Amino acid sequence: MNFFSKAKFFFDDLKKIYKEGGIRLLFKKKGFLIVFIIFSYYLIRDGFLYIILPLFLFKNLTGCF
């Protein structure tokens, strides 16, 4: 079983719990894990948008002037 099949199984399980009892049951069963996933997603996204991308653009544009 590779990583992607495990991830698909995990997210299918989350969808099943959400459909059964809504967001309350999802947080009751997988609370801290859901918070960690959301936090990690925004940390990676914002790190890329506000740190890595501007740094990359600045390094490439300084050679033009």
C-alpha positions in Angstrom: 0.0 0.0 0.0 1.6 3.2 -1.1 1.2 6.7 0.4 -1.5 7.9 -2.0 -3.7 4.9 -1.4 -3.4 5.5 2.3 -4.2 9.1 1.9 -7.2 8.3 -0.2 -8.5 5.9 2.4 -7.9 8.5 5.1 -9.8 11.2 3.3 -12.6 8.8 2.3 -13.0 8.0 6.0 -13.2 11.7 6.9 -15.9 12.2 4.2 -17.9 9.3 5.5 -17.8 10.6 9.1 -18.8 14.1 7.8 -21.7 12.7 5.8 -23.0 10.7 8.8 -22.9 13.3 11.5 -21.7 16.6 10.1 -18.9 18.8 11.3 -19.6 18.2 15.0 -19.1 14.4 14.7 -16.0 15.0 12.6 -14.4 17.2 15.2 -15.6 14.8 18.0 -13.9 11.8 16.4 -10.9 13.4 14.7 -10.7 16.9 16.4 -6.9 17.6 16.8 -6.1 15.9 13.5 -8.5 18.1 11.6 -7.1 21.2 13.2 -3.5 20.0 12.4 -4.4 19.4 8.8 -6.0 22.8 8.4 -3.1 24.6 10.2 -0.5 22.7 8.1 -2.3 23.6 4.8 -2.4 27.3 5.6 1.2 27.3 6.9 2.5 25.7 3.7 0.3 27.9 1.4 1.2 31.2 3.1 4.9 30.3 3.4 5.0 29.8 -0.3 2.9 32.9 -1.2 4.5 35.3 1.2 8.1 34.1 1.6 9.3 31.8 -1.1 7.6 33.3 -4.1 8.6 37.0 -3.4 12.2 35.8 -2.6 12.4 33.9 -5.9 11.0 36.9 -7.8 13.3 39.4 -6.1 16.4 37.2 -6.9 15.4 36.9 -10.6 14.3 40.5 -11.0 17.5 42.1 -9.5 19.5 40.7 -12.4 17.4 42.6 -14.9 18.2 46.1 -13.5 
